[in-house]
Amino acid sequence: MTLRLRPLPRTSALDRPAPRHDIALPLAGSAFVWVEEVDVVEGRQTCEGLLTTDLDAAQRDRLSRQRPALCGLTLDRPRIMGILNLTPDSFSDGGRLTDPAAAVAAARSMAADADILDIGGESTRPGAEPVPVTEEIARTAPVIRAIRDAGITTPISIDTRNATTARAALAAGADMVNDVSALTHDPEMAPLVAEAGVPVCLMHAKGDPRTMQADPRYYDVVAEVLDWLDARAAAAAAAGIARARILIDPGIGFGKTLDHNMTLLRWLSVFHDTGLPVLLGASRKRFIGTVTGVETAGERLAGSLAVALHGAGQGAHVLRVHDVAQTRQALDMWQALNDPTEAQEQT
């Protein structure tokens, strides 16, 4: 296994009235989360505990530097990516926005609180069957064009595994690609993203949607997911995609059991050791229902908010969510509680 640096995040709300010490570094460029201590880990085994002053310059830079802007958005604070599913069969909101006018209206409402809109035309829920590319394009490209024609300027991400779909979406006005296969499904996707010069999110998944929940196993889920994402980021860079345009997503719920998901969330800060921005997508997912006893996906708001705020406290840069307005309210409150300026004034 590869030795990794696991930063131990701190926030003002947890540490008042203790001041930030001189050795504190912003965690992955965050204005709200910092780090003073770092564990050297092999898998999930801690080998050594260090202070930030024990790290070399490259390690400090990797853990602390602000990540490049995403679609013009600084990543010094968590950004909200609102989910706009244009599918009849998504696990939580399938069939709700199959009418283009309704989709544009939903986009307008969501844009009041979302930093990015993530638009998808193929469900990737467990057990989902692939959608023909022509159908996926018909569901997404006209809506993206209509959103732009309506004067909505919020950045748009196209959630697709298929290069032809991504090309049509970018031509219609999308700004980035969110590929749940991390460029492994369609060999034309990496060249397209490189040619277009747009950001891409690489997500870890074990298997495809049809099979991914069929008894997934890992030797160490954190180490394996980290190594895989590192390899996919290297493959993307080798294909001509600038590293400054790459995000990573540990893929909560994609080929993972409850234990795998909970472990990845508890260890989320270790993903900053890649030096890449981290996207977290856990909204309404089944593991939340398993923990809380809430069977219906659309009723998992409280659990989803808890996971989103946990991700913010771990330095996640993008939170992909269904309940945008509620997440914005929760995140605004979280940021107010963790305002470092306020904390320093009260010490």
C-alpha positions in Angstrom: 0.0 0.0 0.0 1.0 3.6 -0.6 1.8 5.8 2.4 -0.7 8.7 2.6 -1.1 11.9 4.6 -4.4 12.1 6.4 -4.9 15.7 7.6 -7.0 16.0 10.9 -9.4 18.8 10.2 -10.3 21.5 12.7 -13.0 24.2 12.6 -13.7 27.3 14.7 -17.0 26.0 16.1 -15.3 23.0 17.5 -12.2 24.7 18.8 -13.4 27.9 20.4 -12.1 29.6 22.4 -8.7 28.1 21.5 -7.0 30.2 18.8 -5.5 28.9 15.6 -1.8 28.4 16.2 0.9 29.6 13.9 1.4 26.1 12.5 -2.2 26.0 11.2 -2.6 25.5 7.4 -5.9 25.9 5.5 -7.1 22.5 4.5 -7.1 22.3 0.7 -7.5 26.1 0.5 -10.5 26.3 2.8 -11.4 29.5 4.5 -13.2 27.6 7.2 -11.3 24.4 7.9 -7.6 24.1 8.8 -5.1 21.5 9.9 -2.3 21.4 12.4 -1.8 17.7 12.7 -1.4 15.0 10.1 -1.3 11.2 10.4 0.9 9.2 8.1 -1.3 6.2 7.2 -0.9 2.9 5.3 -4.4 1.9 4.3 -6.2 2.7 7.6 -3.3 2.0 9.8 -1.7 5.0 11.4 2.1 4.8 11.1 3.1 8.2 12.6 1.6 11.4 13.8 3.1 14.7 12.5 2.6 18.4 12.9 2.4 20.5 9.8 5.9 21.8 10.6 7.2 18.3 10.1 6.1 18.2 6.5 8.2 19.2 3.6 7.3 22.1 1.3 5.7 19.8 -1.3 3.5 18.0 1.3 2.4 21.3 2.9 1.5 22.7 -0.5 -0.4 19.5 -1.5 -2.5 19.6 1.6 -3.1 23.3 2.0 -3.0 25.1 -1.4 -6.3 26.5 -2.7 -7.6 24.4 -5.6 -8.0 26.0 -9.0 -11.3 27.8 -9.7 -14.1 25.6 -11.0 -16.1 27.2 -13.8 -15.1 30.6 -12.5 -16.0 29.6 -8.9 -13.3 29.8 -6.2 -13.0 26.7 -4.0 -12.2 28.4 -0.7 -15.6 27.3 0.5 -17.9 24.4 -0.3 -19.9 24.8 -3.5 -23.3 23.4 -4.0 -24.0 21.3 -7.1 -27.7 20.9 -7.6 -29.0 17.7 -9.1 -31.4 18.0 -12.1 -32.3 14.5 -13.2 -34.1 14.4 -16.6 -34.8 10.7 -16.3 -37.9 8.6 -15.7 -36.2 6.1 -13.4 -33.7 7.8 -11.1 -33.7 6.4 -7.5 -35.1 9.6 -5.8 -36.7 11.9 -8.3 -37.2 9.9 -11.5 -40.0 11.2 -13.8 -40.4 14.5 -12.1 -38.8 16.7 -14.8 -39.4 14.9 -18.1 -41.2 18.0 -19.5 -38.7 20.6 -20.8 -40.7 23.6 -19.4 -40.8 22.0 -16.0 -37.0 21.3 -16.2 -36.2 24.9 -17.0 -38.5 26.2 -14.2 -36.7 23.8 -11.8 -33.3 25.0 -13.0 -34.4 28.6 -12.4 -35.5 27.9 -8.9 -32.4 25.8 -8.1 -30.1 28.5 -9.5 -31.1 30.8 -6.7 -29.1 28.7 -4.3 -26.9 26.3 -6.4 -23.4 27.2 -7.6 -23.6 24.5 -10.3 -26.4 22.6 -12.0 -25.7 18.9 -12.7 -27.9 17.7 -15.5 -28.2 14.0 -16.3 -30.3 11.9 -18.7 -29.3 8.4 -17.7 -30.0 6.9 -14.3 -27.0 5.3 -12.6 -29.0 3.9 -9.6 -28.2 0.3 -8.6 -29.6 -2.1 -11.2 -30.2 0.6 -13.8 -30.0 -0.4 -17.5 -28.0 1.7 -20.0 -29.9 4.3 -22.0 -29.3 4.7 -25.8 -27.1 7.7 -26.4 -29.7 9.2 -28.8 -32.2 9.1 -25.9 -29.8 10.6 -23.4 -29.0 13.5 -25.8 -32.7 14.1 -26.5 -33.3 14.3 -22.7 -30.5 16.7 -21.9 -29.2 18.9 -24.8 -32.5 20.7 -25.5 -33.0 21.4 -21.8 -29.5 22.8 -21.5 -30.1 25.0 -24.5 -33.4 26.1 -23.1 -31.8 27.0 -19.8 -29.3 29.2 -21.5 -32.0 30.7 -23.7 -33.9 31.6 -20.6 -30.9 33.7 -19.4 -29.8 31.3 -16.6 -26.1 31.7 -16.4 -25.3 29.3 -13.5 -22.5 26.8 -14.6 -23.9 23.5 -15.9 -22.3 20.1 -15.5 -23.4 17.3 -17.8 -23.7 14.0 -15.9 -22.8 11.4 -18.5 -20.5 8.5 -19.3 -20.8 9.0 -23.1 -18.7 11.3 -25.2 -21.4 11.9 -27.8 -23.8 13.1 -25.1 -21.1 15.3 -23.5 -20.3 16.9 -26.8 -23.9 17.7 -27.5 -24.3 19.1 -24.0 -21.2 21.3 -24.2 -22.4 22.6 -27.6 -25.8 23.4 -25.9 -24.1 25.4 -23.1 -22.8 23.0 -20.5 -19.5 24.0 -18.8 -18.1 20.7 -17.4 -18.4 16.9 -17.5 -19.3 14.7 -14.5 -18.3 11.1 -15.5 -19.3 8.4 -13.0 -17.0 6.0 -14.9 -13.9 8.3 -14.6 -13.4 8.1 -18.4 -13.4 4.3 -18.5 -16.8 3.7 -20.2 -16.2 5.5 -23.4 -12.7 5.8 -24.9 -13.7 9.0 -26.7 -14.5 10.8 -23.5 -11.0 11.7 -22.5 -10.0 13.1 -25.9 -13.3 15.1 -26.0 -12.7 16.7 -22.5 -9.1 17.5 -23.4 -10.1 19.1 -26.7 -12.9 21.1 -25.1 -10.7 22.3 -22.2 -13.4 21.9 -19.6 -13.3 20.5 -16.1 -14.1 16.9 -15.5 -15.1 15.0 -12.3 -13.7 11.5 -12.0 -15.8 9.2 -9.8 -14.9 5.8 -8.4 -17.3 3.0 -9.1 -16.9 -0.7 -8.7 -18.6 -2.3 -11.7 -21.4 -0.6 -13.7 -24.8 0.4 -12.4 -26.4 -3.0 -13.3 -23.9 -5.0 -11.2 -22.2 -2.6 -8.8 -24.1 -3.6 -5.6 -23.7 -7.4 -6.2 -21.6 -8.1 -3.1 -18.8 -5.4 -3.6 -15.6 -6.3 -1.7 -12.3 -4.4 -1.1 -9.1 -5.3 0.7 -9.1 -1.7 2.1 -11.8 0.6 0.7 -10.0 3.8 1.4 -6.6 2.7 0.0 -8.2 1.1 -3.0 -10.4 4.0 -3.9 -7.6 6.5 -3.4 -5.2 4.5 -5.6 -7.8 4.0 -8.3 -8.6 7.7 -8.4 -4.9 8.6 -8.5 -4.5 6.3 -11.5 -7.5 7.7 -13.3 -6.3 11.3 -12.7 -2.9 10.3 -14.2 -4.7 8.7 -17.2 -6.7 11.9 -17.7 -3.5 14.0 -17.6 -1.8 11.6 -20.0 -4.8 12.1 -22.4 -4.1 15.9 -22.4 -6.5 17.0 -19.7 -4.9 19.7 -17.5 -4.6 18.5 -13.9 -6.0 21.9 -12.9 -9.3 20.8 -14.5 -9.7 17.5 -12.6 -11.9 16.8 -9.6 -12.3 13.5 -7.8 -15.3 11.8 -6.2 -15.0 8.7 -4.0 -18.3 7.5 -5.3 -20.5 7.0 -2.2 -23.0 4.3 -3.0 -21.4 3.1 -6.2 -20.3 -0.5 -5.5 -20.1 0.1 -1.8 -21.8 -1.5 1.3 -23.0 0.6 4.3 -19.6 0.0 6.0 -17.7 1.0 2.9 -19.7 4.3 2.6 -19.3 5.1 6.3 -15.6 4.4 6.2 -15.0 6.6 3.2 -16.9 9.5 4.9 -15.0 9.2 8.1 -11.7 9.2 6.1 -12.7 11.8 3.6 -9.9 14.2 4.5 -7.3 11.7 3.2 -8.4 12.4 -0.3 -6.8 15.9 -0.1 -3.5 14.1 -0.2 -4.1 13.8 -4.0 -3.9 17.6 -4.3 -7.1 17.6 -6.2 -10.5 19.1 -5.4 -13.0 16.7 -3.8 -16.6 16.3 -4.8 -19.0 14.5 -2.4 -22.3 13.1 -3.6 -24.3 11.3 -0.9 -27.6 13.0 -1.1 -30.7 10.8 -0.2 -28.7 7.6 -0.8 -29.7 4.2 0.5 -27.1 4.1 3.2 -28.7 7.1 4.9 -32.0 5.3 4.9 -30.3 2.2 6.4 -28.7 4.2 9.2 -31.8 6.3 10.0 -34.6 3.9 9.2 -36.1 6.2 6.5 -37.2 4.0 3.6 -38.3 6.7 1.1 -35.4 8.4 -0.6 -37.2 11.8 -0.8 -37.7 11.8 2.9 -34.0 11.6 3.7 -33.4 15.4 3.9 -32.2 15.5 7.5 -29.7 12.7 7.0 -28.5 14.2 3.8 -27.9 17.5 5.5 -25.9 15.8 8.2 -23.6 14.1 5.6 -23.2 17.3 3.6 -22.1 19.3 6.7 -19.8 16.4 7.7 -18.3 16.7 4.2 -17.9 20.5 4.6 -16.0 19.9 7.9 -13.7 17.5 6.1 -12.9 20.1 3.5 -15.0 18.8 0.6 -15.0 21.4 -2.2 -18.3 20.5 -4.0 -21.5 19.0 -2.4 -23.8 17.4 -4.9 -27.3 17.5 -3.5 -31.0 17.2 -4.4 -32.3 19.6 -1.7 -30.5 22.7 -2.8 -32.3 25.5 -0.8 -32.1 23.5 2.4 -28.5 22.7 1.9 -27.7 26.4 1.2 -29.4 27.4 4.5 -27.5 24.7 6.5 -24.2 25.5 4.8 -24.7 29.3 5.4 -25.2 28.5 9.1 -22.2 26.2 9.2 -20.0 28.9 7.6 -21.2 31.5 10.1 -20.4 29.2 13.0 -17.0 28.5 11.6 -16.0 32.0 10.5 -12.3 32.3 11.4 -12.5 36.1 11.7 -15.3 35.8 14.2 -13.4 33.2 16.2 -10.3 35.3 16.4 -12.3 38.3 17.6 -13.7 36.3 20.5 -10.4 34.9 21.8 
